[in-house]
Amino acid sequence: MPTPEQARAWYVYADAVHDFDHVLRVYRMAERLARAEGADLEIVRAAALLHDAEGAAPGKNSRRKDHHRTSADLAAEVLKAEGWSKESIAAVQHCIRAHRYRVQNEPPDTQEAKVLFDADKLDVLGAVGVARVIAYATLVGQPFFHTPSERFLLTGEEEPGEPHSAYHEHLFKLRKVSERMFTPSARAIALERLQYLDDFFVRLISEWNGES
């Protein structure tokens, strides 16, 4: 079984959004959800430690769009070396390939995959979600606030030259995450965390406009 200390080496070059701290948070939440939902803890733990292990960081030469597949490939190498069965390796790989939010060519079909998906998505909500969405905007050269255009509010598409600020990401993705949760345990946590995130952006806009 891979350990958190072993996993640390897979995230040495990760950015502040997809770093080892993110992995540990997902690992802990995945354990919590797995116990609540009756999922296999061994599969969930391995998948959580490996889910962003290869190609997740953004950047000019990023392989982020395929990191769910490259991380699943790495998981197979790691677990095969540890003597895991083909069935267990396949189960972990499915969890990893199915954890993406925007690219879901392989929907989570097992309880373990649903747990990993939910644990990973919960990390974009609440206080940590605030920190991550602003950090990500900074990493990709976008502002943390810009007033969205009417076009964006109606369609989710920016006007030419319109930045995709942290607030845009909140409207485009974060506010919708709770609707995509698979497990009852995660949905309950998501609703509370989403309220915190909503309140933060209400306050941010108020301060931005000199109203608070």
ZILINLIN-V396592 format. One record per pair of residues at least 24 apart in sequence whose ideal C-beta (glycine too) atoms are under 10 Angstrom apart, sorted by the first residue. I is the first residue (numbers start at 1). J is the second residue. D is the distance in whole Angstrom. If there is no record, write none. Layout:
i->(I | I)
j->(J | J)
d->(D | D)
This chain:
i->(1 | 1 | 1 | 1 | 1 | 1 | 1 | 1 | 2 | 2 | 2 | 2 | 2 | 2 | 2 | 2 | 2 | 2 | 2 | 2 | 2 | 3 | 3 | 4 | 4 | 4 | 4 | 6 | 6 | 6 | 7 | 7 | 7 | 7 | 7 | 7 | 7 | 7 | 8 | 9 | 10 | 10 | 10 | 10 | 10 | 10 | 10 | 10 | 10 | 11 | 11 | 11 | 11 | 11 | 13 | 13 | 14 | 14 | 14 | 14 | 15 | 15 | 15 | 15 | 15 | 15 | 15 | 15 | 15 | 16 | 16 | 16 | 16 | 16 | 16 | 16 | 17 | 17 | 17 | 17 | 17 | 17 | 17 | 17 | 17 | 17 | 17 | 17 | 17 | 17 | 17 | 17 | 18 | 18 | 18 | 18 | 18 | 18 | 18 | 18 | 18 | 18 | 18 | 18 | 19 | 19 | 19 | 19 | 20 | 20 | 21 | 21 | 22 | 22 | 22 | 22 | 22 | 22 | 22 | 22 | 23 | 23 | 23 | 23 | 23 | 23 | 23 | 23 | 23 | 24 | 24 | 25 | 25 | 25 | 25 | 25 | 25 | 26 | 26 | 26 | 26 | 26 | 26 | 26 | 26 | 26 | 26 | 27 | 27 | 27 | 28 | 29 | 29 | 29 | 29 | 29 | 29 | 29 | 29 | 29 | 29 | 29 | 30 | 30 | 30 | 30 | 30 | 30 | 30 | 30 | 30 | 30 | 31 | 31 | 32 | 32 | 32 | 32 | 32 | 32 | 33 | 33 | 33 | 33 | 33 | 33 | 33 | 33 | 33 | 33 | 33 | 33 | 33 | 33 | 33 | 33 | 34 | 34 | 34 | 34 | 34 | 34 | 34 | 34 | 35 | 35 | 36 | 36 | 36 | 36 | 36 | 36 | 37 | 37 | 37 | 37 | 37 | 37 | 37 | 37 | 37 | 37 | 38 | 38 | 39 | 39 | 39 | 39 | 39 | 39 | 39 | 39 | 39 | 40 | 40 | 40 | 40 | 40 | 40 | 40 | 40 | 41 | 41 | 42 | 42 | 42 | 42 | 42 | 43 | 43 | 43 | 43 | 43 | 43 | 43 | 43 | 43 | 43 | 43 | 43 | 43 | 44 | 44 | 44 | 44 | 44 | 44 | 44 | 44 | 44 | 44 | 44 | 45 | 45 | 45 | 46 | 46 | 46 | 46 | 46 | 46 | 46 | 46 | 46 | 46 | 46 | 46 | 46 | 46 | 47 | 47 | 47 | 47 | 47 | 47 | 47 | 47 | 47 | 47 | 47 | 47 | 47 | 47 | 47 | 47 | 47 | 47 | 47 | 48 | 48 | 48 | 48 | 48 | 48 | 48 | 48 | 48 | 49 | 49 | 49 | 50 | 50 | 50 | 50 | 50 | 50 | 50 | 50 | 50 | 50 | 51 | 51 | 51 | 51 | 51 | 51 | 51 | 51 | 51 | 51 | 51 | 51 | 52 | 52 | 52 | 53 | 53 | 54 | 57 | 58 | 58 | 58 | 59 | 59 | 62 | 64 | 64 | 65 | 65 | 65 | 66 | 66 | 67 | 67 | 67 | 67 | 68 | 68 | 68 | 68 | 68 | 68 | 68 | 68 | 68 | 68 | 68 | 69 | 69 | 69 | 69 | 69 | 69 | 69 | 70 | 71 | 71 | 71 | 72 | 72 | 72 | 72 | 72 | 73 | 92 | 95 | 101 | 101 | 101 | 101 | 102 | 102 | 104 | 107 | 108 | 108 | 111 | 111 | 113 | 114 | 114 | 114 | 114 | 115 | 115 | 115 | 115 | 116 | 117 | 117 | 117 | 117 | 117 | 118 | 118 | 118 | 118 | 118 | 118 | 118 | 118 | 118 | 118 | 118 | 118 | 119 | 119 | 119 | 119 | 121 | 121 | 121 | 121 | 121 | 121 | 121 | 121 | 121 | 122 | 122 | 122 | 122 | 122 | 122 | 122 | 122 | 122 | 123 | 123 | 124 | 124 | 124 | 124 | 124 | 124 | 124 | 124 | 124 | 125 | 125 | 125 | 125 | 125 | 125 | 125 | 125 | 125 | 125 | 125 | 125 | 125 | 125 | 126 | 126 | 126 | 126 | 126 | 126 | 126 | 126 | 126 | 127 | 127 | 127 | 127 | 128 | 128 | 128 | 129 | 129 | 129 | 129 | 129 | 129 | 129 | 129 | 130 | 130 | 130 | 130 | 130 | 130 | 130 | 130 | 130 | 130 | 132 | 132 | 132 | 133 | 133 | 133 | 133 | 133 | 133 | 133 | 133 | 133 | 133 | 133 | 134 | 134 | 134 | 134 | 134 | 134 | 135 | 136 | 136 | 137 | 137 | 137 | 137 | 137 | 137 | 137 | 138 | 140 | 142 | 142 | 142 | 143 | 143 | 144 | 144 | 144 | 144 | 145 | 145 | 145 | 145 | 145 | 145 | 146 | 147 | 147 | 147 | 148 | 166 | 166 | 167 | 167 | 167 | 167 | 170 | 170 | 170 | 170 | 170 | 170 | 171 | 174 | 174 | 175)
j->(41 | 42 | 45 | 46 | 49 | 79 | 82 | 84 | 45 | 46 | 47 | 48 | 49 | 50 | 53 | 75 | 78 | 79 | 82 | 84 | 92 | 45 | 49 | 28 | 45 | 48 | 49 | 49 | 78 | 82 | 45 | 46 | 48 | 49 | 50 | 52 | 53 | 78 | 49 | 53 | 49 | 50 | 52 | 53 | 54 | 56 | 71 | 74 | 78 | 49 | 52 | 53 | 56 | 57 | 57 | 59 | 52 | 53 | 56 | 57 | 56 | 57 | 58 | 59 | 62 | 135 | 136 | 139 | 140 | 57 | 131 | 132 | 135 | 136 | 138 | 139 | 52 | 56 | 57 | 58 | 123 | 124 | 131 | 132 | 133 | 134 | 135 | 136 | 137 | 138 | 139 | 140 | 51 | 52 | 53 | 55 | 56 | 57 | 58 | 64 | 67 | 132 | 136 | 139 | 52 | 56 | 57 | 135 | 49 | 52 | 123 | 128 | 51 | 52 | 56 | 120 | 123 | 124 | 128 | 132 | 48 | 49 | 50 | 51 | 52 | 53 | 56 | 120 | 123 | 48 | 49 | 119 | 120 | 122 | 123 | 128 | 132 | 51 | 52 | 99 | 116 | 118 | 119 | 120 | 121 | 122 | 123 | 51 | 116 | 119 | 119 | 115 | 116 | 118 | 119 | 120 | 121 | 122 | 123 | 185 | 186 | 189 | 95 | 112 | 115 | 116 | 117 | 118 | 119 | 120 | 122 | 186 | 115 | 119 | 115 | 119 | 122 | 185 | 186 | 189 | 111 | 112 | 114 | 115 | 116 | 117 | 118 | 119 | 122 | 181 | 182 | 183 | 184 | 185 | 186 | 189 | 111 | 112 | 114 | 115 | 116 | 119 | 183 | 185 | 115 | 185 | 115 | 183 | 184 | 185 | 186 | 188 | 111 | 112 | 114 | 115 | 118 | 182 | 183 | 184 | 185 | 186 | 111 | 115 | 95 | 110 | 111 | 112 | 113 | 114 | 115 | 116 | 183 | 88 | 91 | 92 | 95 | 110 | 111 | 112 | 115 | 112 | 115 | 84 | 88 | 91 | 92 | 112 | 84 | 88 | 89 | 91 | 92 | 94 | 95 | 110 | 111 | 112 | 113 | 115 | 116 | 91 | 92 | 95 | 110 | 111 | 112 | 113 | 114 | 115 | 116 | 119 | 92 | 112 | 116 | 75 | 78 | 79 | 82 | 84 | 88 | 89 | 91 | 92 | 93 | 95 | 96 | 112 | 116 | 71 | 72 | 75 | 91 | 92 | 93 | 94 | 95 | 96 | 97 | 98 | 99 | 112 | 113 | 115 | 116 | 117 | 119 | 120 | 92 | 95 | 96 | 99 | 112 | 115 | 116 | 119 | 120 | 75 | 78 | 92 | 74 | 75 | 76 | 78 | 79 | 92 | 93 | 95 | 96 | 116 | 75 | 92 | 95 | 96 | 97 | 98 | 99 | 100 | 116 | 117 | 119 | 120 | 96 | 99 | 120 | 78 | 96 | 96 | 139 | 136 | 139 | 140 | 139 | 140 | 140 | 100 | 103 | 100 | 102 | 103 | 100 | 103 | 96 | 99 | 100 | 103 | 93 | 95 | 96 | 97 | 98 | 99 | 100 | 103 | 104 | 105 | 106 | 93 | 96 | 97 | 100 | 103 | 105 | 106 | 96 | 96 | 97 | 99 | 96 | 97 | 98 | 99 | 106 | 97 | 116 | 120 | 173 | 176 | 177 | 180 | 172 | 173 | 180 | 182 | 182 | 183 | 182 | 183 | 182 | 181 | 182 | 183 | 186 | 182 | 183 | 185 | 186 | 182 | 180 | 181 | 182 | 183 | 186 | 177 | 178 | 180 | 181 | 182 | 183 | 184 | 185 | 186 | 187 | 189 | 190 | 183 | 185 | 186 | 189 | 173 | 174 | 177 | 178 | 180 | 181 | 182 | 186 | 190 | 177 | 178 | 181 | 185 | 186 | 187 | 189 | 190 | 193 | 177 | 193 | 169 | 170 | 173 | 174 | 177 | 190 | 193 | 194 | 197 | 174 | 175 | 177 | 178 | 189 | 190 | 191 | 192 | 193 | 194 | 195 | 196 | 197 | 198 | 189 | 190 | 192 | 193 | 194 | 195 | 196 | 197 | 200 | 193 | 196 | 197 | 200 | 193 | 196 | 197 | 170 | 174 | 177 | 193 | 194 | 196 | 197 | 200 | 166 | 170 | 174 | 193 | 196 | 197 | 199 | 200 | 201 | 204 | 166 | 169 | 174 | 165 | 166 | 167 | 168 | 169 | 170 | 173 | 174 | 197 | 200 | 201 | 165 | 166 | 167 | 169 | 200 | 204 | 166 | 166 | 169 | 163 | 164 | 165 | 166 | 167 | 168 | 169 | 166 | 164 | 166 | 168 | 169 | 167 | 168 | 169 | 201 | 204 | 208 | 170 | 201 | 204 | 205 | 207 | 208 | 208 | 205 | 208 | 209 | 172 | 201 | 204 | 201 | 204 | 205 | 208 | 194 | 197 | 198 | 200 | 201 | 204 | 201 | 198 | 201 | 201)
d->(10 | 6 | 7 | 7 | 9 | 9 | 7 | 9 | 8 | 6 | 10 | 10 | 5 | 7 | 10 | 9 | 6 | 8 | 7 | 10 | 10 | 9 | 8 | 10 | 9 | 9 | 7 | 8 | 8 | 10 | 10 | 9 | 9 | 4 | 7 | 10 | 7 | 9 | 9 | 9 | 8 | 7 | 8 | 4 | 7 | 10 | 9 | 7 | 9 | 10 | 7 | 7 | 9 | 9 | 7 | 10 | 7 | 9 | 7 | 5 | 9 | 5 | 6 | 7 | 9 | 8 | 8 | 6 | 10 | 10 | 9 | 8 | 5 | 9 | 9 | 7 | 10 | 9 | 8 | 8 | 10 | 9 | 9 | 5 | 9 | 10 | 5 | 5 | 10 | 9 | 6 | 10 | 10 | 5 | 10 | 10 | 4 | 5 | 8 | 8 | 9 | 9 | 9 | 10 | 9 | 9 | 8 | 10 | 10 | 9 | 10 | 9 | 10 | 7 | 9 | 9 | 6 | 10 | 9 | 8 | 7 | 6 | 9 | 7 | 6 | 8 | 10 | 10 | 10 | 9 | 9 | 8 | 9 | 9 | 5 | 7 | 10 | 7 | 8 | 9 | 8 | 10 | 5 | 5 | 9 | 8 | 6 | 9 | 10 | 8 | 8 | 9 | 10 | 8 | 4 | 8 | 10 | 6 | 7 | 10 | 8 | 8 | 9 | 9 | 6 | 6 | 10 | 8 | 4 | 8 | 9 | 10 | 9 | 8 | 9 | 8 | 10 | 8 | 9 | 9 | 10 | 10 | 9 | 5 | 9 | 10 | 6 | 6 | 8 | 10 | 10 | 6 | 10 | 5 | 6 | 9 | 8 | 7 | 10 | 5 | 9 | 9 | 9 | 10 | 10 | 9 | 9 | 8 | 8 | 4 | 9 | 10 | 6 | 9 | 8 | 6 | 9 | 9 | 5 | 8 | 6 | 8 | 7 | 10 | 10 | 8 | 4 | 5 | 9 | 8 | 5 | 9 | 9 | 9 | 7 | 10 | 10 | 9 | 8 | 5 | 9 | 9 | 10 | 9 | 8 | 9 | 9 | 9 | 10 | 7 | 10 | 5 | 6 | 9 | 7 | 8 | 9 | 4 | 9 | 9 | 9 | 10 | 9 | 7 | 10 | 9 | 5 | 9 | 10 | 5 | 6 | 8 | 9 | 10 | 10 | 7 | 8 | 7 | 9 | 8 | 8 | 9 | 9 | 5 | 10 | 8 | 9 | 10 | 10 | 9 | 9 | 7 | 8 | 5 | 8 | 8 | 4 | 6 | 10 | 9 | 8 | 7 | 8 | 9 | 5 | 10 | 9 | 10 | 10 | 8 | 9 | 9 | 10 | 9 | 6 | 7 | 8 | 9 | 9 | 10 | 6 | 4 | 10 | 7 | 8 | 7 | 9 | 9 | 6 | 10 | 8 | 9 | 7 | 5 | 10 | 10 | 5 | 10 | 6 | 10 | 9 | 7 | 9 | 9 | 8 | 8 | 9 | 10 | 9 | 7 | 6 | 6 | 8 | 9 | 10 | 10 | 10 | 9 | 9 | 7 | 10 | 9 | 9 | 10 | 8 | 10 | 10 | 10 | 6 | 5 | 8 | 6 | 5 | 7 | 9 | 9 | 8 | 9 | 8 | 6 | 9 | 10 | 9 | 9 | 10 | 5 | 8 | 9 | 4 | 5 | 9 | 9 | 9 | 10 | 9 | 10 | 7 | 9 | 7 | 7 | 10 | 8 | 9 | 9 | 6 | 10 | 9 | 8 | 8 | 9 | 4 | 6 | 8 | 8 | 6 | 9 | 8 | 10 | 8 | 8 | 6 | 9 | 9 | 10 | 10 | 9 | 5 | 6 | 5 | 10 | 8 | 3 | 8 | 9 | 8 | 9 | 10 | 7 | 10 | 10 | 9 | 5 | 8 | 7 | 7 | 9 | 8 | 7 | 8 | 9 | 8 | 10 | 6 | 10 | 6 | 6 | 7 | 10 | 9 | 9 | 9 | 7 | 6 | 6 | 10 | 9 | 10 | 9 | 7 | 10 | 6 | 7 | 8 | 6 | 9 | 9 | 4 | 6 | 9 | 8 | 6 | 10 | 8 | 9 | 8 | 3 | 8 | 9 | 5 | 6 | 9 | 8 | 6 | 9 | 8 | 8 | 10 | 10 | 9 | 6 | 9 | 7 | 9 | 8 | 5 | 9 | 9 | 9 | 10 | 10 | 8 | 6 | 10 | 5 | 9 | 9 | 9 | 10 | 10 | 9 | 5 | 9 | 10 | 5 | 6 | 9 | 7 | 8 | 10 | 9 | 9 | 5 | 10 | 10 | 10 | 9 | 9 | 7 | 7 | 9 | 8 | 6 | 4 | 9 | 9 | 7 | 9 | 8 | 7 | 8 | 8 | 9 | 9 | 10 | 10 | 8 | 10 | 10 | 8 | 6 | 7 | 10 | 6 | 10 | 9 | 9 | 9 | 9 | 9 | 9 | 6 | 7 | 8 | 9 | 10 | 7 | 8 | 9 | 6 | 10 | 9 | 9 | 9 | 9)
